[in-house]
Amino acid sequence: MADWDGIRYFLEVARTQRASAAALRLGVQHSTVTRRIRALEQELDVVLFEKSRVNGFTLTDDGTRFFAYAEQIESTLLAAQENISGQSHTLSGHLRVGCTEGFGNYVLTPLMIDFQRRYPAITLDIMPVPRFISLSKREADIAIALERPQHGPYLCTKLADYTLKLYGSRDYLASHPAIRRRQDLARHTFIGYVDELLFTDRLRYPDDIIASSPVIFRSTSVIAQYHAALCGQSLTILPCFMAAQDTRLQAVLDEEMRITRSFWMYCHEDLRQTRRIMALWDYLKQAVAQNRDLLDGASPSLRFPPDSAGSTD
């Protein structure tokens, strides 16, 4: 019978594909990790990883099958520990949330500060990054993405729709030709994404918006685009939840130039029994629903759910 420590080491190596990275996350020596993996393989009488200097530790077919069972064991133990030890205590533990860059910085981070005031015994990692978050590698407990996952054992919900508009700085608009109709955009330049590095087609906006105008500044980061617009560089398409909070930016052709996208929130199905994860899940659903006006560009400020001064379990 494999012990929990061996399974825990196996999971970290499978997720990081490097013994050194797993050792760092586990707080042990590299040699300890490799020794534990060898012992687990001997106990199970199978080869769990193919090892190479180039690809690191890659799961074999047997390793892939064992990984699914190991994750179930991990989730069950976490839920059991939380429910048994936390019956009469405030929620505690660690949570990690991965999300898109703009939403993570301008909406999720302040909401997470409010959530942490309610549950001060919970520690948080917020990862707003311009790429997909892998829940299969346990990069996060909860992910917020632009696309619904197509497969996998996930609990998933549509978090909200949000609106993007065309924006320019007030200084830029005051010093460049007036924009009264769509055809006037041909006299302006634009800021956009690096097309070949887009991590999702949901960031590829309709060509007819800026088809006749040159894109002279590109970045993989929506925050870089935002700052370039503030510098008066050009016009750019931004989420309203970012731009509407900054009075230095002004929407152009407000009603005509609108794009709608969606946020999806999901976590491993096994984690629905974990109380701290479900507390955050429910909080985010409530908080984001309360900020529909900000997401649509109708409000310039973020709102917090009632009783934000703090609460107990």
C-alpha positions as CSV (number, residue, x, y, z in Angstrom):
1,M,0.0,0.0,0.0
2,A,1.5,3.3,-1.1
3,D,1.6,5.9,1.7
4,W,0.4,9.5,1.4
5,D,3.8,11.1,1.4
6,G,4.8,9.0,-1.7
7,I,1.6,10.1,-3.4
8,R,2.1,13.7,-2.5
9,Y,5.6,13.7,-4.0
10,F,4.3,11.9,-7.1
11,L,1.6,14.6,-7.6
12,E,4.1,17.5,-7.4
13,V,6.5,15.9,-9.9
14,A,3.7,15.1,-12.3
15,R,2.5,18.7,-12.2
16,T,5.9,20.4,-12.5
17,Q,7.6,17.7,-14.6
18,R,10.8,18.5,-12.8
19,A,12.2,17.0,-9.6
20,S,13.9,20.3,-8.7
21,A,10.7,22.3,-9.1
22,A,8.8,19.7,-7.0
23,A,11.5,19.8,-4.3
24,L,11.1,23.6,-4.2
25,R,7.4,23.4,-3.7
26,L,7.6,20.7,-1.1
27,G,10.5,22.3,0.8
28,V,12.8,19.3,0.5
29,Q,16.0,18.3,-1.3
30,H,16.1,17.2,-4.9
31,S,17.5,13.8,-3.8
32,T,14.5,13.3,-1.5
33,V,12.1,13.7,-4.3
34,T,13.8,11.3,-6.6
35,R,14.2,8.7,-3.8
36,R,10.5,9.0,-3.0
37,I,9.5,8.5,-6.6
38,R,11.7,5.4,-6.9
39,A,10.2,3.9,-3.8
40,L,6.7,4.5,-5.0
41,E,7.4,2.9,-8.3
42,Q,8.8,-0.1,-6.5
43,E,5.8,-0.3,-4.2
44,L,3.4,-0.2,-7.1
45,D,5.7,-2.3,-9.3
46,V,5.2,0.0,-12.3
47,V,7.2,2.8,-14.0
48,L,5.3,6.1,-13.4
49,F,7.6,8.5,-15.3
50,E,9.8,8.6,-18.4
51,K,12.8,10.7,-17.5
52,S,14.9,12.8,-19.8
53,R,17.1,15.9,-19.6
54,V,15.0,17.6,-22.2
55,N,11.5,16.8,-21.1
56,G,12.0,16.1,-17.5
57,F,9.6,13.7,-15.8
58,T,6.8,12.7,-18.3
59,L,4.0,10.4,-17.1
60,T,3.8,7.0,-18.6
61,D,0.4,5.4,-19.4
62,D,0.5,3.7,-16.0
63,G,1.5,7.1,-14.4
64,T,-1.4,8.9,-16.1
65,R,-3.9,6.3,-14.8
66,F,-2.4,6.6,-11.3
67,F,-2.5,10.4,-11.4
68,A,-6.3,10.4,-11.7
69,Y,-6.6,8.2,-8.6
70,A,-3.9,10.2,-6.7
71,E,-5.8,13.5,-7.3
72,Q,-9.0,11.9,-5.9
73,I,-7.1,10.8,-2.8
74,E,-5.6,14.3,-2.4
75,S,-9.0,16.0,-2.7
76,T,-10.6,13.6,-0.3
77,L,-7.9,14.1,2.3
78,L,-8.1,17.9,2.0
79,A,-11.9,17.9,2.4
80,A,-11.7,15.5,5.3
81,Q,-9.0,17.5,7.1
82,E,-11.0,20.7,6.6
83,N,-14.3,19.4,7.6
84,I,-13.1,17.5,10.7
85,S,-10.6,20.0,12.1
86,G,-12.6,23.1,11.1
87,Q,-16.1,22.2,12.4
88,S,-16.1,24.9,15.1
89,H,-13.5,27.3,13.6
90,T,-13.3,30.1,11.1
91,L,-12.4,29.0,7.7
92,S,-8.6,28.7,7.2
93,G,-6.0,27.4,4.8
94,H,-4.6,28.5,1.5
95,L,-6.3,29.4,-1.8
96,R,-4.9,30.1,-5.2
97,V,-6.9,31.8,-8.0
98,G,-5.7,32.1,-11.6
99,C,-7.4,34.5,-14.0
100,T,-6.9,36.8,-17.0
101,E,-4.5,39.7,-16.5
102,G,-6.9,42.7,-16.7
103,F,-9.7,41.2,-14.6
104,G,-7.2,39.9,-12.1
105,N,-5.6,43.3,-11.5
106,Y,-8.6,45.6,-11.7
107,V,-11.5,43.6,-10.3
108,L,-10.3,40.3,-8.7
109,T,-7.5,41.7,-6.5
110,P,-9.6,44.3,-4.6
111,L,-12.4,41.7,-4.2
112,M,-9.9,39.2,-2.8
113,I,-8.7,41.8,-0.2
114,D,-12.3,42.2,0.8
115,F,-12.8,38.4,1.0
116,Q,-9.6,38.1,3.1
117,R,-11.0,40.7,5.6
118,R,-14.0,38.4,6.0
119,Y,-11.8,35.3,6.5
120,P,-8.4,36.5,7.9
121,A,-7.2,32.9,8.5
122,I,-7.2,32.2,4.8
123,T,-4.0,33.1,2.8
124,L,-4.3,33.9,-0.9
125,D,-2.3,33.6,-4.1
126,I,-3.7,35.7,-7.0
127,M,-2.2,34.9,-10.5
128,P,-3.4,37.4,-13.1
129,V,-1.5,36.2,-16.2
130,P,-2.0,36.5,-20.0
131,R,-2.3,32.7,-20.5
132,F,-4.5,29.7,-19.6
133,I,-4.2,28.4,-16.1
134,S,-3.8,24.6,-15.8
135,L,-6.0,23.1,-13.2
136,S,-4.8,19.6,-14.1
137,K,-1.4,20.7,-12.9
138,R,-2.9,22.3,-9.8
139,E,-1.6,25.7,-10.8
140,A,-4.7,27.1,-9.1
141,D,-7.7,26.0,-7.1
142,I,-10.1,28.2,-9.0
143,A,-9.6,29.5,-12.6
144,I,-11.4,32.4,-14.3
145,A,-11.0,32.3,-18.1
146,L,-12.5,33.7,-21.3
147,E,-13.6,30.3,-22.5
148,R,-15.5,27.5,-20.9
149,P,-13.4,24.3,-20.5
150,Q,-14.4,21.8,-23.2
151,H,-13.6,18.7,-21.1
152,G,-12.4,17.6,-17.7
153,P,-13.9,16.9,-14.3
154,Y,-14.8,20.5,-13.6
155,L,-17.4,22.4,-11.7
156,C,-18.1,25.3,-14.0
157,T,-20.3,28.4,-14.1
158,K,-20.6,31.5,-16.3
159,L,-19.4,34.3,-14.0
160,A,-20.4,37.3,-16.1
161,D,-20.5,39.0,-19.5
162,Y,-18.3,42.1,-19.9
163,T,-18.1,44.9,-22.4
164,L,-15.1,46.3,-24.3
165,K,-15.1,49.7,-25.9
166,L,-12.7,51.8,-28.0
167,Y,-10.9,54.3,-25.8
168,G,-8.4,57.2,-26.1
169,S,-6.9,59.5,-23.6
170,R,-8.5,62.9,-23.3
171,D,-5.3,64.5,-24.3
172,Y,-5.1,62.4,-27.5
173,L,-8.7,63.1,-28.5
174,A,-8.2,66.8,-27.9
175,S,-5.2,67.0,-30.2
176,H,-6.3,64.7,-33.1
177,P,-9.0,64.8,-35.7
178,A,-12.5,64.5,-34.2
179,I,-14.3,61.2,-34.4
180,R,-18.0,61.5,-35.1
181,R,-18.6,58.4,-37.1
182,R,-16.9,55.1,-37.8
183,Q,-15.3,56.3,-41.1
184,D,-13.3,58.9,-39.1
185,L,-11.2,56.2,-37.5
186,A,-9.3,55.9,-40.7
187,R,-7.4,59.1,-39.7
188,H,-6.2,57.5,-36.4
189,T,-3.7,54.8,-35.3
190,F,-4.3,51.9,-32.9
191,I,-2.8,49.8,-30.1
192,G,-3.4,46.1,-30.2
193,Y,-2.3,42.6,-29.4
194,V,0.6,40.6,-31.0
195,D,-1.7,38.4,-33.2
196,E,0.5,35.3,-33.4
197,L,0.9,35.3,-29.6
198,L,-2.7,35.4,-28.6
199,F,-3.5,32.6,-26.2
200,T,-7.2,32.7,-27.1
201,D,-9.3,33.8,-30.1
202,R,-11.6,35.6,-27.7
203,L,-9.0,38.4,-27.7
204,R,-9.2,38.6,-31.5
205,Y,-11.6,41.5,-32.0
206,P,-13.8,42.1,-35.1
207,D,-11.6,43.4,-38.0
208,D,-14.2,45.9,-39.2
209,I,-13.5,48.0,-36.1
210,I,-10.0,49.0,-37.1
211,A,-9.5,47.4,-40.5
212,S,-8.7,50.6,-42.2
213,S,-6.3,52.0,-39.6
214,P,-2.7,50.9,-38.8
215,V,-1.9,49.2,-35.5
216,I,1.4,50.9,-34.6
217,F,1.9,49.5,-31.1
218,R,1.4,45.9,-30.0
219,S,1.7,44.1,-26.8
220,T,0.7,40.7,-25.3
221,S,-0.4,42.6,-22.2
222,V,-3.7,44.4,-21.9
223,I,-2.2,46.5,-19.1
224,A,0.7,47.6,-21.4
225,Q,-1.9,48.6,-24.0
226,Y,-3.8,50.5,-21.3
227,H,-0.7,52.5,-20.3
228,A,0.2,53.1,-23.9
229,A,-3.2,54.7,-24.4
230,L,-2.8,56.8,-21.3
231,C,0.5,58.1,-22.8
232,G,-1.5,59.4,-25.8
233,Q,0.0,56.9,-28.1
234,S,-3.1,55.9,-30.0
235,L,-6.6,54.5,-29.6
236,T,-7.2,51.0,-28.2
237,I,-9.9,48.5,-27.3
238,L,-10.1,48.0,-23.5
239,P,-12.4,46.3,-21.0
240,C,-14.8,48.8,-19.5
241,F,-13.9,47.5,-16.0
242,M,-10.4,48.8,-16.5
243,A,-11.0,52.0,-18.6
244,A,-14.2,53.2,-16.9
245,Q,-12.4,53.5,-13.6
246,D,-9.9,56.0,-15.1
247,T,-11.2,59.5,-15.9
248,R,-8.1,60.2,-18.1
249,L,-9.7,57.8,-20.7
250,Q,-12.8,58.5,-22.8
251,A,-14.9,56.1,-24.8
252,V,-15.0,56.7,-28.6
253,L,-18.3,56.2,-30.5
254,D,-19.7,54.8,-27.2
255,E,-22.8,53.0,-28.4
256,E,-21.4,51.9,-31.8
257,M,-18.1,50.4,-30.8
258,R,-19.0,47.7,-28.3
259,I,-17.7,44.1,-28.0
260,T,-19.1,41.6,-25.5
261,R,-17.1,38.7,-24.0
262,S,-17.7,36.4,-21.1
263,F,-15.8,35.1,-18.0
264,W,-16.1,31.5,-16.9
265,M,-15.2,30.3,-13.4
266,Y,-14.3,26.6,-12.8
267,C,-12.6,24.3,-10.4
268,H,-12.0,20.6,-10.0
269,E,-15.2,18.7,-9.3
270,D,-13.5,17.0,-6.3
271,L,-13.1,20.4,-4.6
272,R,-16.8,21.1,-4.3
273,Q,-16.6,19.6,-0.8
274,T,-13.8,21.9,0.3
275,R,-15.5,24.6,2.4
276,R,-13.0,27.4,1.9
277,I,-13.1,27.0,-1.9
278,M,-16.9,27.0,-2.0
279,A,-16.9,30.1,0.3
280,L,-14.7,31.9,-2.3
281,W,-16.8,30.5,-5.2
282,D,-20.0,31.9,-3.7
283,Y,-18.4,35.2,-2.7
284,L,-17.1,35.7,-6.3
285,K,-20.5,34.9,-7.8
286,Q,-22.2,37.5,-5.5
287,A,-19.5,40.2,-5.9
288,V,-19.3,40.0,-9.7
289,A,-23.1,40.0,-10.1
290,Q,-23.1,43.2,-8.0
291,N,-20.7,44.8,-10.4
292,R,-22.5,44.2,-13.7
293,D,-22.7,47.9,-14.3
294,L,-18.9,48.2,-14.0
295,L,-18.4,45.3,-16.4
296,D,-20.8,46.9,-18.9
297,G,-19.2,50.3,-18.6
298,A,-22.3,51.9,-17.0
299,S,-20.5,52.5,-13.7
300,P,-17.0,53.9,-13.0
301,S,-16.4,52.2,-9.6
302,L,-16.1,48.8,-8.0
303,R,-18.7,47.8,-5.4
304,F,-18.3,45.3,-2.6
305,P,-21.0,42.9,-1.2
306,P,-22.7,44.0,2.1
307,D,-21.0,43.4,5.4
308,S,-17.5,43.9,3.9
309,A,-16.1,45.0,7.3
310,G,-15.5,41.4,8.2
311,S,-17.4,38.2,9.0
312,T,-17.0,34.8,10.6
313,D,-17.8,31.4,9.4
